[in-house]
Amino acid sequence: MINYTCADYRIEMILLSLRQRLQREDLSEEERNDIILQMKKLEAAMELD
């Protein structure tokens, strides 16, 4: 059985919100790159990369 903690859930929700923000068309290139970087860090923390 895999342990799924509140911290895991929190990271998942943050990742989901970042993915939703990335879909916005009014983002600058800098904002887009920052979001992608944040997502990569979270995915690495969750070992999803």
Secondary structure, DSSP 8 states (H G I E B T S, - for coil): -----HHHHHHHHHHHHHHHHHT-TT--HHHHHHHHHHHHHHHHHTT--
